[in-house]
C-alpha cells in the first residue's frame, strides 16, 4: 500500500463559472502543511522466477516455488514500486513464505532488471554479490520478514532482487506469484521526499519603449517572481459510478480508499439513477469522509438534479476543490504544483481548458465523466470528447497534460493512445461492464471481482498510476516521466 502521513493540504484554486480563489486547507493550528513526507509502498511482485545452472537455457517462469541455493539456483523477484527518482529510501523489508522447512538462510541481493518470461541462467542479469538482507530458519507456510539495508531501484522506480541460500548443498524454496497463489513475496519500502520551495525575485528598472512612431510608453518598476514548484509527492485516489442503493456500492472499495489516506480524492461522476438526495445519502454513507479533499464532477445520471436540494452541489458544498454545477468547469493548483481541471457533464469548456493547459509542462490531470477512449461494453470510446483530448494532447506538439481521468464505463482501464493517457475507473459498484481492450490498452479489469480503485502518485518529475484491489494489492502500475 501507499501511505502519505500528512496533516493538511495547501491548494490554490482558479475557477471558471464557479467560486473564488485562494483555497487553503490547514491543520488545527491553521498552518498550511506542504506536500511530501513519509511514503510507504507495499505490494506483491510484478514478476518472479528462478534460474538453474543445470538447465542453463530453461526459463522457470510461472512456478509455484522460487528456488534458491548457494550457487546453482538463484531466485529473482521484481516489484513495480514506482519509487520517485528524488526519493530517499528510509527503510525496506521483503516478506516471503517458505514452502519447506529449513535451517539455512535466504540471502537477498540487489539485482538488475530482468524479464520473468525469458530469463535463464545464460541470460540472467549480472549477479550482485553484496548481501542486503538475511532470513532466519524456515517453517513451512509461515511468512517471515527480512530487513533490507542498501536497497536500490531502477530508473523507472522498480525494485529487482536476487535471492540465494546458504549453506552450500541445501536448496531453499518460497512461494512465487503464480496465478492463484496468495503467499507471494511482498516488498515494503518507506521513503521520504523533500518539500522545499525556492522563490527568486528580480526588479526591472523603468524603461521607455516606442510602439508607434511619435509616441512613447513608459513601463514602471516591475517585480518578476519565479517560484520553483514544491519538491514533493502527493497521492490522489480516484473512482466513480455507484448507486442508486447500497447494493450498487462496494463497501470494501470505499474502505480501502479511506484507509489509503490519499491527499485528494477524485470522483468522476454518476450517482445513479438520477442523483437525488436519497441516492446521494447512500453515496455519503460510503464516501462522506472524503468530501473535504474531493475533486468531483457530475456524470450523466446525477447532472439533472445537480442543483436540487441534496444533489451534487449540496453534497460538495464543503469541498473547496470541487466546481459546483453540471455546466461548470474549473481548475485547481494542488499543493506540490500539479494541476487538475474539472469538466461538468453538460459543460462546454474547451476554450477555458485550453487556456488552463497553456502553462508550461504537462503536470496536469483533467477529470471528465465520459472518456474519450474506452473498451468498456457499456459505452466505449466517445468521439464527441475529441476536442477535450485535442486540447490536452495536440497533434505534433508536446503534451499539455498527463492524463484524462473518467468513469462512465463500469470497469477499470489504462489506455495509451493518440499521444495521451486515458484512465477509466467506474468500479464503485454499479453493474459491471465487460471490457474488450482497444488498441493501446495496458491494463483492464477482467470482472467485477477484479475491480480496483486508481491511485495516482504525483511527484516533481514523475507520475505513477496504480490500479489497487480492495486488499491493497496493486494489480498493475506504471511510472511516467513528466515535465514541470
N, C-alpha and C positions, 0 to 999 in steps of 0.2 A: 504494500500500500504506500501511498504518499501522504505525508502529514506535514502541514505547514503550521508551526506554532507561532501565531502572531495575534496580537490583541485587537488590532483595528486596521482600518483601511483608509488611505487618503486618496481622494479622487477629484479630478476637475471635470466639470460637465459642460458640454456645449449642446444645446437642444434646438432643433428646428421644429416649429409648430408645437412647442411644449412649454416647459417651465424654464426658470433661470439657471444661472451658472454657479460654479464655486461650491460644489458639494464636498464636505469633509465628514467622514465617519471617524469618531475618536474614541479613545478608551475612557475609563471612568474619571481620569484626570483631565479630560478634554485635550489631550496631547496627541496629535496625529502620529501614528506609528507607520514607518515606511516599510515597504515590502522587502522580503529577503531575510531569511533566518534559517533555522534548522529544518532540513527536509529529510524525510525518511522514505527510501524506496524498499519495498519488499515484494518479491514476486517469483513465480515459477520460471524455469528456464525456457528460452525460445528453442533451444536445441541441446540434446545430449547424445553422446556416442562414446565409443572407445576404440582404440587401435591395438593390434596384436602383432608382435614381430613374427610369430609363427605362421601368420597368413598376411603377409605384407601388402597384398593388393586387395584385400577384402574390406568392404565397408560394413560396419556393425551398427548402422542406424536402426532406430525403432526396436530396440531390445528392452525387455523388462528390467534387466540389470545392467549397470555400468560396472565393468571390471577394472581392477587396478592391482598392480604388483610392483615390485621394486624395479623391474627392468623390462619385462616382456609385455605387460598390459598397461595402458595409460588411459585413464578416463578423461573425457572432455565435456565441459559444460559451458553454455553461452547464455547470457541474460541480456535482453534488450532494455537496459535500465534507463537509458535516456539521461544520464548524468551530465549536466552542462559542463562545457569546457572550462568555465571560470570557477567552478565549484571546488571547494576544499573538502575532501573526504575526512570526516572526523572519527568514524568507526565503521566496522563492517564485520559481517559474520555469514557463514554458509551453514545451512541446516540440511543434513542428509539422513536418510533412513536405511540402515544396513539391512540386508535380506538374509544374512547368515551370521552366526556368532564368530567372534574373532578376538584374539588378544593383541593383535598388531595394531598399527596406527595408519590411518589415511593421512597423507600429506598433500597440502593444496599449494599450487603454484600459479602465478600469473601466466597467461597464455596469449599468443597472437590469435587473430580471428581464424575461424575455420568454417567449413560447410558440413553440417552433420550428415548430409545425404551423400557426400562424396569423399569424406576424409578417410584415409587409410594410413597404415604405418609408413608407407613410402612417401605420401604427400602431406603428412601431418605438419603443423607449424613447428618451428624450431623450439625445442624443449627448454624451458627456463628452469634451471636447477635450483634457484632460490626458493626456499620454503616460506610461505606467508601464513600458514596455519596448520595445526596438527590435531587429530582427533584423539579420543580415548578409546578403550576397548569397546567392542560392539556386542549389543544384544539385538537379536532379530526383531525387526518391526518397531524398534524403539528409536525415535528420532533423536539425534544429537546435534548440537550446535558447535561449530568450530569458529573461534575468533580469528579474524584475518587482520594482519598488520602489513601495510605497504601495498594495498590493493591498487591496481591501475585500471584504466578504462581506455577503450579505443577512441578514434577520432569522432565517432558518432554517438559516444556516450555509453556504448555497450560494454559489458564485462565478460571476458573469456577466461576460463580457469582450466588448468590441468590437474589431475589427481593421480598420485601413485600410492603404494602401500609398502610398509616395512614391518618386519624384517624380510630379507630375501627368502624365497622358497614358499611364500604364502600369497594367496590371492584374496583380496577384499572385494565385496560386492555391495552395491547400494542401488536403490530403485531409481530408474530414469524417468523419462517423460512420455513413455509410450501411451497411446490413446487409452483413456480409461484409468490410468494409474493415478492414484491420489496421494501417494507418498513421494512425489517428485522433489528434487532439491529446491531449496528456497534461499535466495540471496537477500540479505538485509543490509542496507547501506544508509548511514546518516552522513549528510554533507551540508556544508554551510555556504551561504552566498553573501557577498558584500552589498551594502545598500547606500554607499556614499553618493552624494550629488555634488557636482562641481559647477559653479557659476562664475562666469567671467563677464566683466563689463568694459566697454570701450566708449569713450566720449569723443564725438566727432565735432570739431570746431565749425563755426558758421562758414558757409561757402556761398558764393554768388555764381549762378549759372544763367546762361542765356538760352531761353527756349524758343522765343520768337524774335526775329530781328527788331531791334529798337526797344525791347522790354527785358527786364531782369527779374529774377526771382531769388530771394534770399532765404536759405534754409537755416533755421535757428539751431542752437546746440541740440544735439540728439544723443541719446544713450542707447547703445545696442547691447542687449543682454543675451548671452548664449548659455544655455543650461544643458549640461550633459545629462542624458536620461539616467535615472537612478539605476545603478547596477544591482540586480536582484531578480529573483524568480517568484512568480505568482502562480497560483493554481486556480483554474476555473473548471467546474464540473457542469455538464450540460445534458439535457434530456427534454422530451416533450411528449405530448399526446396521451392523455388519460381521460377517465370518466366514461359515462356520466355518474356512475355509482362506485361504491367501494370494490365491487367485483371487477372493475376495469382499471385497477391500480395494482402495482406490485409493491406491497409494503416493504419487502426486503430491499427493493431498489432505492426507495426513499431513505430508508435507514442507512444503507451503505453510503449514499451521498452525504448524508449528515455526519456520519462517523468519519468520513474522509476529510472533513474540516476544510472545505475549499475557501479561498479568499472571495470568490464570486461564484454565482450560480446562474447559468443560462437556461431559461425556459423558452423553447422555440415554438410555443403556441399550442392551442387546442385543448380546452377542457370541454369535452363533448357532453351533451349533444348540441347545446346552444349557449353554453356559458352563463347559465342562470345562477342566481345567488346560491341556490341549493347545491348545484353542481360544483360551484367554487368552494362551498363549505367542505365538500368531500375532498377536494384538492388540498385545502388548507389543513385538513386532518393529517395529511402526509408531509406537506412541504412548508407550512407556515413559518417555521423557524428560519427558513432561508430567504424570506421576503426582503429583509433589510439589505441583503447583498445580491439581490436578483437583478439580472439583465434580461428582461422579458419582452416578448412581442405577442400580439394576437395571432390566432390562426383562423381558418375559415369557419370553424364552429363557434368560437367564442367572440368573434368580431361583431356579430349582430347585436349582442347585449353588452358590449364593452362599456358603454357609458350608463347602463341601467344600474339601479340600486343593487349593490352586492356583486356587480360584474367586474370585469378586468380592471377598470380604473379604480374601483373601490379597493380591490384586493391589493393592488400595488401602490396605493396612495402613500404608504410609508416606505416605498422603495425609491430612494433618491437617484438610482441609476436606471430607472425604467421610464420610458416616454409614454405617457398615457394616450389612449385613443387608437382606434383601428386604422385611422387615416394619417397618423403622425409618424414621424421618423426623427431620429436624433443620434448624436454621437457623444461618446464619453472618452476621456483620457484616464486610464487606470493608474494605479499607484506606482508602477515601475515604467511608465511611458508607453505601454501598449494601449491601443485604441480599439474601441468597439462601437459599431454603428448598428442601430436597431431600425428595422423597417416593419411597420404595421401591415396587417393583411391587405388593407384597402389603400395603402399609401402609394403615391407616385413620387418617388424620392430620388430619381436618377440624377437630377441637377444638384441638389444639396449633397448627395452621396459623392458625386464626382469632385465637388469642392472639398469635402472632408478627406477624400483619399489623395488629394493633391499634395499633401505634406510629404516630406522625404521618407523613404523607407517603406517596408511592407509589413511592419508590426501592427497589423490591423485585422480584426475579425468582423465580419458582417453577419448579423442574425436576421434570418427571414424564414417564415414558416415553410413556405413551399420551396423545395430545392430546384436548382437549375438542372442538376443531373441526379438520377436515381435509377436503380434497378428494381425498385420495390414493385410488387404486383398490384398494390392499391392505387398508385398514381403514376410512378415513373418520372422520367425527365419532363421538364416544362420549358418549352422554348419561349413562352411568354415572359420568362425571367432572364432572357438573354441580355437585355440592356443593363441589368444589375451586374451580371457576370462580366460583360464587356467593360464596365467601368472599373471593376476590380482587377481584371486581367486583360488589359488592352493588347490586341494583336501587335506584335513587333516591338513591344516596349517591356521594360522590367515590370514585374507585378506590382500593382499599387496596394495589394492586400495579401494576407496569408491564406485565409480560408473563409468559405461560406458555411455557416452552421445552420442546419434546417431540421425540420421534422416531417410531418405530413404522411410519409410512409412509415408504418408502424414496425420498424426494424432498425438495424444499425449498419451503416456502411461507411467506408472510407474510399474515396474515388479521386484519382489524379487524372485530370483530362483538360484539354483545351487551355493549357497553360496555368491551371489553378488547382486548388484543393477543395473538394466538396465533402463535407461531413454531414451525414444524415443520422439522426437518432430520435426515433419516435417510440422508444421502448418503455415508456412509463406504465403501460399496462393495457392500452387499447388493443382490440383484437389484432393478433399478429398478421403481418403481410409477408409472404414469402419473397425471396429475392432471386432474381435471375441476373447475375452480375453483368454489368455492361463493361465496355472497354475502359481500362484504366482502374478497375476496382482492385484495391489491395486487400480489403477485408470486408466481410459481410457476415451478419448473424445467420445461423442456419435454422433456427426455430425459436419459438417463444422462450423455451428454456435456455436458449443460448443468448438471450438479450443482455445488454450491457448498458452502463452509462458511459459517457465520453468525458475523459479528463484531458484538459489542456495544461501543460506545464510550460510557461512562457518566460523566457529569460532575455537577457540583453541581445544575444546574437543567435539564439536557438529557440525552437518551439517543438515540443513533443506532444503527439496525440496518442492517447491510450484508450482502449475500449476495455472496461473493467466490469467483471461479473459481481454479483451481489456478495460473494465471499471475498471480494477484494483481489481476486486473481485476475491478472492482466491477460486478456485474450489475445490482444495484438497491440503493438506500439511502434511508432516510427518517429525519429527525431529529424527535424529540418533545420537548415541554416537560414536565418532571416537577417534583414538589413535594417539597422536603426534609422 
